[in-house]
């Protein structure tokens, strides 16, 4: 780290970031363009947080300048806003994955002056700026004493007392118009508060509640980005409840409104809505990413875990999303179809027959509306569809090898995710009334299924196939068609269950299946 002296405060900046800023500053100096670093970079610098997002306001047309800067830095130019003259330059530095830094330089036009530019920004803590030259000028010696606080405000361009709100830990709008002009800021206020550990001012909270309905007019792509960042924040359960209190959650996902107050069978500690939100918390708990107020280490140690599983849930799915974040999103939506499937049976018991199957397309529709990628949509919808399948595989004893094979065959890419989701769902169902014997049985079954999966992969996937379609056609005088595929799948299932292990055994098994079919047809004939 290099200590940059800003307003008398020695602030850490990574050498490569300072080097980038010097390159940018040199480019603007050659063009005789005055430039200011504004917004989040200045905020994070003052908070001593690292960031790769750099906003620069120019006394020039940003869209005219950005392509030349991108070329000079070896980056890529992306126009963002033709009307407000905003462009982005994206550059990547580093050769090995742990060292790669992807910088985003958002250039905006400040023809009317930096004060007018800051006036158009969202929150006071982001309406701060410094002249780029103050960052890239020769740094003070390490033993130079910082200025006192009275001198701090003399260098930072801070017309809305953002520095004071940074000190107080407050998110405050510059004006109510800031939320009306860009409704994404309604969501961003909550996300920033979560990431920084700040509180939203009461006045700003009231403004958000008044204008929460405007979030429906924001492009889905922008909402998706903020939503994923909220899901990545700690204590997501509390954030979701806060979003609901502000009126934003059901404005974003109106389908959730119907789940409120929907009572469940007595083994459930909460109604459908609160159960769904709490399942988001238990997902993080079983994945070793958070706490669960009703359980601790004794419960968690029963959950199977390994470096391979950790890597699985950290896998990137699309830009900004991982399997863990999408599992949390599936948790929020997994019971979305319970209101319309609710019935009271003859014994007076509440039932939700078919809610996973009906919920999957609803979850898919919600994510498509929010412009999630097709891969993300498929994964979340798959978890919703199969979230009860793990507990349906066993009735007090380990599932058979055949049942395990069918499970992995049917669930495909979401198989492991659905297993861990079932554990999270269990915890969020029982809450404070968790039965440790039931929990241990459930955790043991998940561990057993994972172990058997490894064995089945070795038996079925790695070795060559025992037989193929040509073998069936030549040995049984069959014709090409769907029946060939069904018979081959039956052989794969029998192999996974240990019933066949050689080509001859596989052919004998097919012969047995065909004989049974002929007998069934004979019995059904008049």
N, C-alpha and C positions, 0 to 999 in steps of 0.2 A: 504493500500500500504506500501511496505518496500522500503526504499531508498537504492539502490545499487550504490556504487561509482565506476564508470567506467571512466577511463581517467580523473579523477578529477571531473566528472560531476555526480551529484546526480540524478539517474534515477529511476522512479517508477516501481516496479515489484510487481505483486500480490503475496500475501503470498503462495497461493497454487502452483503458477508457480515456485517460488523459492524452495518450498518443493520438487516439482518434479525434478528440476534440481539437487538438493542435492542427491536425490535417484539415479539419472542417474550417477552423478559424483562418488558416492560411489561404484556403480557397476563397473565402468571403473577402479577405483582405485584398487579394489580387483583383477581385471584382468591385472593390470599393463599396461593399455592402455592409451596413451595420446589422449585427445579429445579436439576439438575446436568447439565452437559455431560459425556458419558462416551464411552469407547471410541475409535473410529477418528478422530474429529475432534480430540480432545485429542492422540492419538498423532501425527497428521499436523501439528498445530500445533507440537508440540515438534520434529518433524523438518523444519519449515518447508516442508511440502508443502501445496499447495492441494487442497481437497476440497469437494464440494457435499453430502456425506452427513453429517448431524448427528444424533447419538443423544442424546436427553434423557431422563433418569430423573426421575420426579416423585414427590413425597410426596403422591400422589393417584391416583385411578383414571384411568389414561391413556386408556382407551377412552371414558370419559365426557367427558374434557377435549378430546380430539383434534378432534371435529367443530366445537366452538366456535373452536378455534385456526385450523382450516382456513378457517372463515368469516371470521375477523378478518383473515387474511392473503390472502384471495382465492384460496385453493388448494383442493385436493381431498383428501378424507379416505378412507383405505383401511384397514379393519381387517385386522390381520395374524395375531394369535394371541389367541383368546378366553380360553384357559386361562391364559396368562401375562400377559394384559392388555397387549398391544402393538398400537399403531396407527401408521399412517404418514400424514403430511401432505405432499403434493407440491405445490410451487408453482413457477411459471416466471417468470423476469424477463428483460427484454430484448426489443428489437424486431427487430434484424437477426440472422440466423443466427450470425455469429461471436461475438455478445455474449450469446446466450441462455444462461442458467444455469438448470438444472432442479435445485432443491433437494429432497432427501428428508430429512424430519425424522421419525425413528422415536422415538415416545414410549413409554416403558415405565414400569410402576408399581414404585416402590421404597418400598412401605409399611413394610417392615421396616428401612429405613435404607439409606444409600448403600453401606456396607460389605457388607451382605448382597447388594445388587444386583451389586456388582463380583465377589463370590464366585461368582456364576452365569455369569460371562463366560468366554470361551474361553482367551485367551492373556494373559500378564502385561502385554504392551505395550498391550493393549486394556482391561485392568482398572485404568484410571486415570480420574480425574474431577476436575472443578473446579466450584465453585459458579458458576452462570450470572452472578451479579452481579460476579464477578471479571473477567469478560470485558467486560461492558458498562459498567462504572464508568468515570468520566473517566480518560483515559490519562495516563501520566506524560509529562513534557516530554521533548523529543528529547535534551536534554543530560543527563538524569538517568542516573547510572551504575547499571548492573545490580547486583543482589545477587551475592554470591559463591556458589559451589556448595553451601557448607554451609547456606545459607539457602534453597536451591531446594526441598528436600524438606519444608520447613515449610508450604508452601502447597498443593502438589499432593496430592490424595487418592490415595495409592499404596500400598495394603496388601500388594502382592505384588512390590514392587521392579521394577515395569515400567520406570521411568525408567532404572534400571541396565541392564536388558536392551536398551533402546533405544540406550544408549551403546555397548553391546557388540555390537549387531547380531545379537540372538538371538531366535528364536521359541521360546517355552517355554509349555507348558500350565500353567494354574493347578493342575490336578489331572488324573489319568487319567480321572476321571469326566466331565470336560468333553467329551472325545471320545465317550464312551459315550452321553451325554445328547443329543448332536446330532452324528451321524456326518458331516455335511457339513464339520465342522471338520477332518476328516482331509484333505480336499482344500484347504480354505481355508489350512491351514498352509503348504502348498507354494506356493499362489498368493501369499500375503503375502510369503513369503521371496523369491519371484521379483520381485515388484513393488518391494520395499524394498531388495533386494540383501543380505538377511540370511541367516543359516544357522539351520537347525532344530537345537535341542539334541539330543545323543545320546539322552538319556532320552525326549524327545518322539518322536524317530524310532522308538525301540523300541516306544513306545505305539502309534504309527500302524501299525506292522507287525503288532502283536498284534490290532488291531481293524479292519484294512483291509476285512475281509469285511462290516462293518456298513454300508459305503457303498451296498450294494445295497438297503438299506431306505430310502434317502433319495429324496424325490420327484424325478422327472426334471427338472421345471422348475428346481429349485434347483441340480442338478448342471450343467444346461446353462449357467446363468449363470457358474458358477465355471470350467467348461471353456472357455468363450469368453474369459474373462479370462486364463486360462493361455495360450491360443493367441495372445493379443495381446502376451504378455510376450516380451522378447528371449530369444534362445537357447532356443527352444522344443524343439529336439531334445534338449538336455540335460535339460530339465524332464520330457519324456516318459519318458526313460530313468530318471530319478529316481523318477517315479511308479511305474514298473515295478519298480524295486528295492524300493520300499515296499509293493508288492503291490496298489497302487490301480488301475493301468492296466487290468490284465486282470480285476480285480473289476468295474470300470466297463464294460469292453468284453471280455467273455470270448471273443468270436469271435477276438480277436487272439492268444490263447494258441496256437491251432492253427498260426499262421504261424511260430512260433519253430522254428528248426532246419530249415525247409523249404529245401533247397538249390535253386539256380537254375542255368541254363546258364552256361558259363564267362565270357561277357561281363559277367556280374553280379559285383560285388565283394562283395556281402553276401547273406545269406539273406533270405527274404521279410520277416520282422519288421524286421530292422535296415534293410533297404532302404526300407521304408515310413516308418520314423521319420526316416531321413536325407532322404527326399523332402520332408518337412515343412520341413527346413532349406533345401533347394534352392529351394523355392517362394519363400521370403523372399528368397533370393539373386537370383533372376531378376526379382523385383519391386522390387529395390533397397531391401530392408528388412533385410538382414542379410548376414553373411559366409558363405562356404563354404570350408572349410579346404583343399580340393583345387583351388581356382581363384581367380582374381583379376580385375583389370580387363581383361586381355587377352581373357578368356572372356566377361565381362559386356558389353563394348562391342559384341559381335556380336549381342546380343539387342535386337530393335527396342523402342523406347520413345518415349513422347510424353506430353504433358500430358493428352491424351485417354485414354490407356491408364491413366495414374496415377489419373485420376478414376474410370475404370471399376472398378478394383479397390478403391477407397475407398468405393464406393457402399454405402449401408446397405441390407441385405436385410430384416432384422427387428430387433427391439430387441436391441442389443448385438452384432449380427453385421454383417460387411461381406463383400464378395466375396473379399477377401484371406483373411480368417479361415476362411471356408468352403472356400476352395481348399486351405488347410492341413489342414483336417479331411478333405477328400477325399483328400489325399495319404496320410494315416494309414490310410485305409480302401480305397485303390484296388485293392490286391491281396488283399483279404479272402477272395476265393473261390479263390485259387491252391491251397490245400491239397487241396480236394476235386476240383479239375480236373487235378491233376498226373498225367501219364503219361510213360512212357519209350518213345520210338518205336523203329522197327526199327533205326535207326542208333545207338541208345543215347543219344539226345539227350533232355533233359528238356523237356517241353512242358506248357503250361497252356491248352489250347484252350477258348475261350469264357469265360475267367474275367472279362472286363469285363461281359459280359451277365449272368452269374450273380452277380457281385458287386454290381451296382446294387441289386437288391431287398434284399440283405443289409444294405448300407449304409443304405438307406431304413428298414429295420426297426430298426436300431440308433438312428438319429436320432429315429424316432417314439417309441421307448422312452424316450429322453431329452427328449421333449416339445419338439423343435425344430418350428418352424412348417412348414406344408405347402410354403411357398415355399423354405425352407431345405432341406428334404428333397429336393424336386425338383431343386434346383440341384446338391447334392452327388451325388445318385444319377446325374444326367445326366453329370457329370464322370467318375464312375467308369465308367459305361457306354461313354463315347466316348473314354476316355483314350488308346487306341491308334489312333484314327481318323486323327489328323494324320500319323503316320508311315506309315500304310497308303496314303495318297493319292499318294505319290511313290516311284518306284523309280529314284533317281539323276538325275531331271530334274524340273523344275517340274510340278506337277499341271495338268491341263487346266482350262479355264474351266468346262467342264461338271462336272468332279469337284469344283471349288471351290463351285460353285452347290449341288451335292448335299450337300456337307459342311455348309454354312450352313443349308440347308433342314432337314437331319436333326437337327443338334445344337441349333438354335434358340438359346435363352437362354444356353447354356453354350459357344457356339462359340469365343469369344475365350479364355475360361477354360481350355478344353481345349487350345488351342494353346500357351499358356504352361505349362500343366501338362506337356505333352509334353517341353518343354525341361527342366523341373525333373526329370522322370522320367529323362531321358537322363543328366543329371549324376549323379543318385543311383544310376544303374545302373553307370556306368563308374568313378565315384569317382576314385582316384588314377591310373587307366589311361585317362583321357580322350584320345581321338584328335582333335586339333585340326581336321583336315580333315573328319572326320565331323561334328564340332560346327558348323563353319562352314556346311557344307551344310544341316544341320538348321535353323540359325538363319536362313539365307537363304531357305529354303522358307517358314518362318513369316512372315518379312517380306513375301515375295511374295504369300502368301495374304491377308495383311492389306491389301496394296495392291489386289489384285484385288477384294477385298470392297468397297472404296470405289467402284471402277468399276462393279461389278455393282449396287450400291445405286442409283447414278445411272441405270443402264440399265433396271433392272427395277422398282424400288420407286417412284422419284419420278415418272416419266412415267405418263400414263394407260395402261390395259391396251390391248393391241393388239386383242384380241377377247374376247368373253364367251360365256356359254352360249347366249344367244339367237342369236348368229351361227352357232354350230355347229348348232343345231336347224334354222334356216332354210336354211342352205346345204347341209347334208348329210342332211337328213331324219332326224335322230336324235331319240330320245325322251329326256326327262329321266331322269337316273339316274347311278350312279357313273362310267360311261364318260365323261360330260361333264367331270367333275372331273379324271379322268386325262389327258384330251386337253389341257385347259387348263394343267395342270401341265407336260405335255410341251412346250407352247409357251413357258411361262415359262423352262424349262430351256434350250430352244433359243435364246431371246432372250439369256439370260445368257451363253451360249457364243458369241454373235455370229452365229448361223446365220440368224436372222430379225430384221428391224428395222422392218417395216411390217405393216399389216393384211393386205395381199394376200399377202405372203410367209408370214405366219402361217397364212392359209387354205390356201395351197399346201402348207405343211408338214403340216397336218392331213389334207389329201387324200392326201398321200404315206403317212402313217401308216395311214390307213384302207385304202388300196390294198394295202399290205404285209399288213395283217391279213386281207383277203379272199384274197390269194394263199396265205397260210399255211393258212387254212381249206380252200382248194381242194386243196392238196397232202395234207392230212390226211384228206380224204374218201375212202371206199373206191371 
